[in-house]
Amino acid sequence: MRKSSYLAAVFIPIPSDKPIPMKLLRVAAILMAAALVINACKKDDAAPASSFSFTFDGQQYVAHDPSAFVADTILTGTNQKVLIIDGLTNSFKQHMQLMVISPDDSLNVGTYNGSVVTLMPVQDTATQGYIGDQIEVQITSINSKRAEGTFKGTLIKSGEVEKPLTDGTFKVNIN
């Protein structure tokens, strides 16, 4: 009975009493190298990371894994689009939201005045949150999958004076 060994890359039986032909080793090495190159060059389909943050009343707020989507407004007789960016702070104590309302049925690169930002407590329902409805948003890039831009304005809580919101940025994947 003859013993056989197998070349792992191509599974060709070779008698064990004969050396492995050099040509076969070269072919196996080339196939393995080609497989490595093909796997290394595969396109990474992972979506870029999302971010959503701003500074308010001297404190920076950063959303943990923010989400975004585009919707139609629910106002009768209007044909407007709304970009909604939503997130929770890393401490999960504050809910952050930015709503950019277009004047028509498209969202394009440009400046949008009258956008809305809310900063609401998540766990303490007795505490009122902050809202600002005169936020200036600059969309610097937008398509069906991603939006990027900056924003600034003021927020107010019932009974308090307006406080500035600065350094607002977003880079979000649109769901």
C-alpha positions as CSV (number, residue, x, y, z in Angstrom):
1,M,0.0,0.0,0.0
2,R,1.4,3.4,-1.0
3,K,1.4,6.3,1.4
4,S,0.2,9.7,0.1
5,S,0.7,13.2,1.3
6,Y,-1.4,16.2,0.4
7,L,-0.4,19.7,-0.5
8,A,-2.7,21.8,1.7
9,A,-3.3,24.6,-0.7
10,V,-4.5,22.6,-3.7
11,F,-5.2,19.1,-2.3
12,I,-3.3,17.1,-4.9
13,P,-2.2,13.6,-3.8
14,I,1.5,13.1,-4.2
15,P,3.3,9.8,-3.5
16,S,5.3,10.2,-0.3
17,D,8.4,8.4,-1.8
18,K,8.9,11.2,-4.3
19,P,9.8,14.8,-3.6
20,I,7.2,17.5,-4.3
21,P,7.8,19.0,-7.8
22,M,9.2,22.5,-7.7
23,K,6.7,23.6,-10.4
24,L,3.8,22.5,-8.2
25,L,5.2,24.4,-5.2
26,R,5.5,27.6,-7.3
27,V,1.9,27.2,-8.5
28,A,0.7,26.6,-5.0
29,A,2.6,29.7,-3.7
30,I,1.2,31.9,-6.5
31,L,-2.4,30.7,-5.7
32,M,-1.9,31.4,-2.0
33,A,-0.4,34.9,-2.7
34,A,-3.3,35.7,-5.1
35,A,-5.9,34.6,-2.5
36,L,-4.2,36.9,0.1
37,V,-4.1,39.9,-2.3
38,I,-7.7,39.4,-3.3
39,N,-8.9,39.2,0.3
40,A,-6.8,42.2,1.3
41,C,-8.2,44.3,-1.5
42,K,-11.9,43.7,-0.7
43,K,-13.9,46.9,-0.3
44,D,-14.8,47.7,3.2
45,D,-18.6,48.2,3.2
46,A,-18.7,49.5,6.8
47,A,-20.3,52.9,7.1
48,P,-18.2,55.8,8.3
49,A,-18.5,56.7,12.0
50,S,-21.2,59.2,13.0
51,S,-20.7,62.1,15.3
52,F,-23.0,64.8,16.8
53,S,-21.8,67.3,19.4
54,F,-22.1,70.9,20.6
55,T,-21.1,73.2,23.5
56,F,-23.9,74.7,25.6
57,D,-23.6,76.7,28.8
58,G,-19.8,75.9,29.0
59,Q,-20.3,72.2,28.8
60,Q,-19.7,69.9,25.8
61,Y,-22.4,67.4,24.8
62,V,-21.4,64.5,22.6
63,A,-23.9,61.9,21.4
64,H,-23.1,58.3,21.7
65,D,-23.8,56.5,18.3
66,P,-26.2,59.2,16.9
67,S,-28.7,58.3,14.2
68,A,-30.3,60.4,11.4
69,F,-33.1,60.1,9.0
70,V,-34.9,62.3,6.5
71,A,-38.7,62.5,6.6
72,D,-41.6,64.5,5.1
73,T,-43.2,67.1,7.3
74,I,-46.7,66.3,8.6
75,L,-48.1,69.8,8.0
76,T,-51.0,69.7,5.5
77,G,-50.3,71.5,2.3
78,T,-46.5,71.6,2.7
79,N,-44.0,69.6,0.8
80,Q,-41.0,70.0,3.1
81,K,-38.2,67.6,4.1
82,V,-36.8,67.3,7.6
83,L,-33.4,66.0,8.5
84,I,-33.6,64.7,12.1
85,I,-30.4,63.9,14.0
86,D,-30.9,62.1,17.3
87,G,-28.6,60.9,20.1
88,L,-28.0,60.3,23.7
89,T,-25.0,61.6,25.6
90,N,-22.4,59.1,26.7
91,S,-23.7,59.2,30.2
92,F,-27.3,58.5,28.9
93,K,-28.6,61.4,30.9
94,Q,-29.4,63.8,28.1
95,H,-31.3,63.3,24.8
96,M,-30.0,65.5,22.0
97,Q,-31.9,66.3,18.8
98,L,-31.4,68.6,15.8
99,M,-34.2,69.1,13.2
100,V,-33.3,70.8,10.0
101,I,-36.4,71.8,8.1
102,S,-36.1,72.6,4.4
103,P,-38.1,75.4,2.8
104,D,-39.1,72.9,0.0
105,D,-39.0,69.2,-0.9
106,S,-35.2,68.9,-1.0
107,L,-32.3,69.1,1.4
108,N,-29.2,70.5,-0.2
109,V,-25.9,72.0,0.8
110,G,-26.5,75.4,2.3
111,T,-27.6,77.5,5.3
112,Y,-30.9,76.7,7.1
113,N,-32.2,79.2,9.6
114,G,-35.0,78.4,12.0
115,S,-33.9,74.8,12.7
116,V,-34.7,73.3,16.1
117,V,-32.4,71.8,18.8
118,T,-33.6,70.2,21.9
119,L,-31.6,69.0,25.0
120,M,-33.8,67.0,27.3
121,P,-33.1,65.0,30.5
122,V,-33.7,61.3,30.0
123,Q,-34.0,60.0,33.6
124,D,-35.4,63.1,35.4
125,T,-38.8,63.7,33.9
126,A,-39.6,66.5,36.4
127,T,-36.8,68.6,35.1
128,Q,-37.5,70.7,32.0
129,G,-35.1,70.6,29.1
130,Y,-33.8,73.3,26.8
131,I,-35.1,74.1,23.3
132,G,-33.9,76.5,20.6
133,D,-35.9,77.2,17.5
134,Q,-33.7,79.8,15.8
135,I,-30.7,77.6,15.2
136,E,-28.6,78.3,12.1
137,V,-27.4,75.1,10.4
138,Q,-24.8,75.0,7.6
139,I,-25.0,71.7,5.7
140,T,-21.6,71.3,4.1
141,S,-22.3,67.8,2.5
142,I,-25.4,65.7,2.0
143,N,-26.5,62.8,-0.1
144,S,-29.0,59.9,0.4
145,K,-26.5,58.1,2.8
146,R,-24.7,60.8,4.8
147,A,-24.9,64.4,6.0
148,E,-22.3,66.7,7.5
149,G,-22.4,70.3,8.8
150,T,-22.2,72.8,11.6
151,F,-24.7,74.7,13.7
152,K,-25.1,77.4,16.3
153,G,-27.7,79.4,18.1
154,T,-29.3,79.8,21.5
155,L,-31.3,77.5,23.8
156,I,-33.7,78.5,26.6
157,K,-35.4,76.7,29.4
158,S,-38.8,78.1,30.7
159,G,-38.2,81.0,33.0
160,E,-34.5,81.4,32.2
161,V,-32.5,83.6,29.9
162,E,-31.2,82.4,26.5
163,K,-27.8,80.7,26.6
164,P,-25.5,80.3,23.6
165,L,-25.1,77.0,21.8
166,T,-21.7,76.9,20.0
167,D,-19.4,74.5,18.2
168,G,-22.2,72.3,16.9
169,T,-21.1,69.7,14.4
170,F,-22.6,66.6,12.9
171,K,-21.3,63.9,10.6
172,V,-24.1,61.3,10.4
173,N,-25.2,58.3,8.3
174,I,-28.7,58.7,7.1
175,N,-30.9,55.6,7.7
